[in-house]
Each structure stands twice: as C-alpha cells, then as structure tokens.
C-alpha cells in the first residue's frame, strides 16, 4: 500500500511540475497572437527583408502583430511552415520551387504545397496552399499598399513572375487591383 502511495505521489508531483517548465505553452500563446514572418539566417539581409514584410503587414493589419523571425536554413523555414507552426515565410525563389517539387535539400520532406503571396526582389513571400483565402488576400494587399512609402518601396515588383503558383487569395487581390487601376 505504501509503495502505491509513493508511486502516485511521484506521478502527481511530476504532473504538477512538468507543465510549468514547458516552453511550448509560451510559444503556442505567442503564435496565436502574432503573425510570424520567418526567413533563414544563412542569407545576409534576409531578416531585414522579413522585418520589412512584417512591418508592412502590421502597418496595414495591426491586429496581426506581425513580427520577423529567423530559422537556421531555408529547409527549417519550410519545416516550420509545413508543420503549421508558422504561417508566412520568405524564401529565395529557387528554394521555394525545390520545396514545392520536393527535390534538392527538400527531398526528404517530400513536396510542400507552397503558394506565393508576393515577389520581393529575388525572394517570395509564401504561405501554404491551405492558408485562408482572406488572409492571403490581406497579406498581398498590405504588401502592395506599403510600396508607396514603406520599407519595401525599393524592392522590385510584388506581383512579378514566380516559379510557384500564387495563392488564390493573393491572385484575387492582384487581379482586382489591376482591374481597379484600369490594367
């Protein structure tokens, strides 16, 4: 009887202490209240571009509390997106295409259904195909509207050629913007 009591006491103590030391709870709470734009730290200047993207999104859509973050590599960026941990990524166009096709450094993870939301210089702002249409539309709009005077003003075309398909929500925004502007 005493042995059972000791075992149950130890299990109860472990159950009470372990959740308090888990960093995952804080991470889940943070992700629930912030839109994180993740890029890789391998490329000089990539985090600066991700910060500009996050700033543009937050300026247009403050409730997202958009912030930049850096993963170790483009492979880590894709893993964070495909696992659903983060929703928006900034990847070089070649890396996004490799991830979409499941080849090169991304062969082990298989194909990832990435969709472009914007072209920013030589990079793509990407989301998963499953991203909410309205969210992709709002991100594309925020980035396009930041072009006039925001930190992305010096970057080349947002709706340029992309080697991966555009997300339907982003495409809807760009097609509507073209129609509104008479083009």
C-alpha positions as CSV (number, residue, x, y, z in Angstrom):
1,X,0.0,0.0,0.0
2,X,2.8,2.4,0.9
3,X,4.5,1.6,-2.5
4,X,1.4,2.6,-4.4
5,X,1.1,5.8,-2.4
6,X,4.7,6.8,-3.1
7,X,4.3,6.0,-6.8
8,X,1.1,8.0,-7.1
9,X,2.7,10.9,-5.2
10,X,5.7,11.0,-7.5
11,X,3.4,10.9,-10.6
12,X,1.3,13.7,-9.1
13,X,4.4,15.8,-8.4
14,X,5.8,15.2,-11.9
15,X,2.4,16.2,-13.5
16,X,2.4,19.4,-11.4
17,X,5.9,20.4,-12.2
18,X,6.4,19.5,-15.8
19,X,3.9,21.8,-17.5
20,X,5.5,24.8,-15.7
21,X,8.8,24.2,-17.4
22,X,7.5,23.7,-20.9
23,X,8.5,26.5,-23.3
24,X,5.9,25.2,-25.8
25,X,3.0,26.8,-24.0
26,X,4.5,30.2,-24.3
27,X,5.4,29.5,-27.9
28,X,1.8,28.4,-28.7
29,X,0.4,31.5,-27.0
30,X,2.8,33.8,-28.9
31,X,2.0,32.2,-32.3
32,X,-1.7,32.6,-31.5
33,X,-1.4,36.3,-31.1
34,X,1.4,37.1,-33.7
35,X,1.8,36.5,-37.4
36,X,5.4,35.4,-37.7
37,X,7.2,36.0,-41.0
38,X,10.1,33.5,-40.9
39,X,13.2,33.5,-43.1
40,X,16.6,31.9,-42.9
41,X,19.6,33.4,-41.1
42,X,22.0,31.9,-43.7
43,X,21.5,34.8,-46.2
44,X,22.8,38.2,-45.3
45,X,19.9,40.7,-45.3
46,X,17.1,38.2,-45.3
47,X,16.0,39.0,-41.8
48,X,15.9,42.7,-42.8
49,X,13.6,41.9,-45.7
50,X,11.4,39.7,-43.4
51,X,11.3,42.6,-41.0
52,X,10.1,45.0,-43.8
53,X,7.5,42.4,-44.8
54,X,6.3,42.1,-41.2
55,X,6.3,45.8,-40.7
56,X,4.2,46.3,-43.9
57,X,1.7,43.7,-42.7
58,X,1.5,45.2,-39.2
59,X,1.0,48.7,-40.6
60,X,-2.0,47.7,-42.7
61,X,-3.3,45.0,-40.4
62,X,-2.3,45.9,-36.8
63,X,-4.2,43.1,-35.1
64,X,-1.8,40.5,-36.6
65,X,1.1,41.9,-34.6
66,X,3.3,40.7,-37.4
67,X,6.9,40.1,-36.4
68,X,10.0,38.7,-38.2
69,X,11.9,35.6,-37.2
70,X,14.9,33.7,-38.5
71,X,15.3,29.9,-38.7
72,X,18.7,28.3,-39.4
73,X,18.1,27.5,-43.0
74,X,15.5,27.5,-45.8
75,X,14.9,23.8,-45.0
76,X,13.9,24.8,-41.4
77,X,11.7,27.6,-42.8
78,X,9.8,25.1,-44.9
79,X,9.6,22.7,-42.0
80,X,8.1,25.4,-39.8
81,X,5.5,26.2,-42.5
82,X,4.6,22.7,-43.4
83,X,4.2,21.6,-39.7
84,X,1.8,24.5,-39.2
85,X,4.0,26.2,-36.6
86,X,4.3,29.3,-38.6
87,X,2.2,30.7,-41.5
88,X,4.3,33.1,-43.6
89,X,7.8,32.5,-45.0
90,X,10.3,34.5,-47.0
91,X,12.3,32.2,-49.3
92,X,14.6,32.6,-52.3
93,X,12.6,31.7,-55.4
94,X,14.8,28.7,-56.2
95,X,14.4,27.3,-52.7
96,X,10.6,27.7,-52.9
97,X,10.5,25.8,-56.2
98,X,12.6,23.0,-54.8
99,X,10.3,22.7,-51.7
100,X,7.2,22.7,-53.9
101,X,8.7,19.9,-56.1
102,X,10.2,18.0,-53.2
103,X,13.7,17.9,-54.6
104,X,17.2,19.0,-53.7
105,X,17.6,19.8,-50.0
106,X,13.8,19.3,-49.6
107,X,13.7,15.7,-51.0
108,X,13.5,14.1,-47.5
109,X,10.4,16.1,-46.6
110,X,8.5,15.5,-49.8
111,X,6.5,18.0,-51.8
112,X,5.2,21.0,-49.9
113,X,2.2,22.9,-51.2
114,X,3.7,26.4,-51.1
115,X,2.0,29.3,-52.7
116,X,3.4,32.7,-53.4
117,X,1.7,35.8,-51.9
118,X,4.3,38.3,-53.2
119,X,7.6,38.6,-55.0
120,X,10.1,40.8,-53.1
121,X,13.3,41.2,-55.1
122,X,14.7,37.7,-55.5
123,X,12.5,36.2,-52.8
124,X,9.0,35.0,-52.4
125,X,6.6,35.6,-49.6
126,X,5.0,32.2,-49.3
127,X,2.2,30.5,-47.4
128,X,0.8,27.0,-47.6
129,X,-1.9,26.3,-50.1
130,X,-4.3,25.7,-47.2
131,X,-3.9,29.3,-45.9
132,X,-7.2,31.1,-45.6
133,X,-8.1,32.9,-48.8
134,X,-8.9,36.2,-47.0
135,X,-5.6,36.0,-45.0
136,X,-3.6,35.6,-48.2
137,X,-5.6,38.4,-49.8
138,X,-5.0,40.7,-46.8
139,X,-1.2,40.0,-46.8
140,X,-0.9,40.7,-50.5
141,X,-2.9,43.9,-50.1
142,X,-0.7,45.0,-47.1
143,X,2.5,44.4,-49.1
144,X,1.2,46.1,-52.2
145,X,0.0,49.2,-50.3
146,X,3.3,49.5,-48.5
147,X,5.1,50.0,-51.8
148,X,4.5,53.7,-51.9
149,X,6.5,54.8,-48.9
150,X,7.2,51.8,-46.8
151,X,10.3,49.8,-46.3
152,X,9.5,47.7,-49.4
153,X,9.5,50.7,-51.7
154,X,13.0,50.0,-53.1
155,X,12.3,46.3,-53.7
156,X,11.3,45.2,-57.2
157,X,7.8,44.2,-58.3
158,X,5.5,42.5,-55.8
159,X,3.4,40.7,-58.5
160,X,6.2,39.6,-60.8
161,X,6.8,36.2,-62.3
162,X,7.1,33.5,-59.7
163,X,8.2,29.9,-60.2
164,X,5.4,28.6,-58.0
165,X,1.7,29.3,-58.2
166,X,0.2,32.3,-56.5
167,X,-2.2,31.7,-53.7
168,X,-5.8,32.2,-54.9
169,X,-6.4,34.9,-52.3
170,X,-3.3,36.8,-53.4
171,X,-4.1,36.4,-57.0
172,X,-7.6,37.6,-56.4
173,X,-6.2,40.8,-54.8
174,X,-3.7,41.4,-57.7
175,X,-6.3,40.8,-60.4
176,X,-8.7,43.1,-58.6
177,X,-6.0,45.8,-58.2
178,X,-5.2,45.6,-61.9
179,X,-8.9,45.9,-62.8
180,X,-9.3,48.9,-60.4
181,X,-6.2,50.6,-61.9
182,X,-7.5,50.1,-65.4
183,X,-4.9,47.5,-66.5
